[in-house]
Amino acid sequence: MCHLQYFVLVVVIFVVEIVAGVLAFVYRRDVESFLYTELLTGIRQHYPRESEPDTEGLRATWAFLQTTVRFAFSFAAKVL
């Protein structure tokens, strides 16, 4: 009985993943538009302008992440 429940659960999860993938493909333009507007709105609301002080350290954090990721990718490209 336990194996049957596990099998049914795995099949249900698989079907849900397939449905989610198909829906994401069908509505990809809507999702892309929604994410773009929400991210842009969030950046405008929470990221300081150049003329404003960086009180939360967001500018410094992004600068650090960009240089770190750029270094990691360039290092990986040299190794590979």
C-alpha positions in Angstrom: 0.0 0.0 0.0 2.8 2.4 0.8 4.5 1.9 -2.5 1.2 2.6 -4.3 0.9 5.9 -2.5 4.5 6.9 -3.3 3.9 6.0 -6.9 0.8 8.1 -7.1 2.5 11.0 -5.4 5.4 10.8 -7.9 3.0 10.7 -10.9 1.0 13.6 -9.6 4.2 15.7 -9.1 5.3 14.8 -12.6 2.0 15.8 -14.1 2.0 19.1 -12.2 5.5 19.8 -13.5 4.5 19.1 -17.1 1.4 21.3 -16.7 3.5 24.1 -15.2 6.0 23.9 -18.0 3.3 24.0 -20.7 1.6 27.0 -19.0 5.0 28.8 -18.7 5.6 28.2 -22.4 2.1 29.3 -23.4 2.1 32.5 -21.3 5.8 33.3 -21.6 5.3 36.7 -23.0 2.9 37.7 -20.2 5.2 36.3 -17.6 8.2 38.2 -19.2 6.2 41.4 -19.3 5.0 41.0 -15.7 8.5 40.3 -14.4 10.0 43.2 -16.3 7.5 45.7 -14.9 7.7 44.4 -11.4 11.5 44.3 -11.4 11.7 47.8 -12.8 9.1 49.1 -10.3 11.1 47.5 -7.5 14.3 49.0 -8.7 12.8 52.4 -8.9 11.3 52.2 -5.5 14.2 50.7 -3.6 17.4 51.4 -5.4 18.9 54.9 -4.7 19.5 57.3 -7.5 23.0 58.5 -8.2 22.3 61.9 -6.5 21.0 60.2 -3.3 23.2 58.7 -0.6 23.6 54.9 -0.5 22.3 54.5 3.0 21.5 50.8 2.8 24.6 49.8 0.9 22.7 48.6 -2.2 25.1 50.2 -4.7 28.2 48.9 -2.9 26.6 45.4 -2.7 25.8 45.3 -6.4 29.2 46.5 -7.3 30.8 43.8 -5.2 28.5 41.1 -6.6 29.2 42.2 -10.2 32.9 42.2 -9.8 32.9 38.9 -7.9 30.7 37.2 -10.5 32.6 38.7 -13.4 35.8 37.4 -11.8 34.3 33.9 -11.2 33.1 33.7 -14.8 36.4 34.9 -16.3 38.3 32.4 -14.0 36.0 29.6 -15.1 36.5 30.5 -18.8 40.2 30.3 -18.4 40.1 26.9 -16.6 37.7 25.4 -19.1 
